[in-house]
Amino acid sequence: MSSAYCRSHTDAYRNCLKDCRDSGRSKTASKTCKPLAVKLDGCREEWRRKNPTKSKPTVVAATVQKKVEENVSANGTDGFDRTRILPHPKCRPLSCDVQMCIQWKQGDQSKCQSEIKALETCMKSTTGTVAAPTEGDKVWSV
């Protein structure tokens, strides 16, 4: 696994984020920790080049890729791995309901099944949009 290979970079980046959060500078963490994130990304890319995957993609990955390709053809977006799909604006209130329920139930998702099912139904009936890449997307992708 790449985490052992890049352990020092990962630890340095996590410690930077933790220090920023602990000192109340969480909003500037992306700027402060960016050099460490770039080093970590470079280390992960190097590990990927040295250790190419030999396994076949799983059924889940193939299903996600198919949905992504359908969404890409609809949106025409290029240059991003398209793993993050934003729900349709019509589903946003339901998404907020799920988050509020989970927060109210102190993280117990089993008590929010009706809200979750309503959001799933909405998301299946509408088409989401591909999210624009952010600074951290490449760093955290595997």
VENRA-V124995 format. One line per field, one symbol per residue. ss: DSSP state (@ for helix, = for strand, . for the rest). phi: phi as a letter, one per 40 degrees, with the letter a starting at -180 (. if undefined). burial: I if it has 24 or more other ideal C-beta (glycine too) atoms within 12 Angstrom, else O. A space follows every 10 residues. Layout:
ss->???
phi->???
burial->???
This chain:
ss->.@@@@.@@@@ @@@@@@@@@@ @@...@@@@@ @@.@@@@@@@ @@@@@@@@@@ ........@@ @@@@@@@@@@ @@@@@..... ....==..@@ @@@@@@@@@@ @@@@....@@ @@@@@@@@@@ @@@@@...== ....@@@@@@ ..
phi->.ccccbdccc cccccccccc cccgbccbcc cccddccccc cccccccccc bccbcccccc cccccccccc cccccgcbga cgcbbcccdc cddccccccc cccccfgccc cbcccccccc cccccbbcbc cccbdcdccc cb
burial->OOOOOIOOII OOIOOIIOOO OOOOOOOOIO OOIOOIIOOI IOIIOOOOOO OOOOOOOOOO OOOOOOOIOO IOOOOOOOOO OIOOIOIOOO IOOIIOOIOO IOOOOOOOOO OIOOIIOOIO OIIOOOOIII OOOOOOOOIO OO
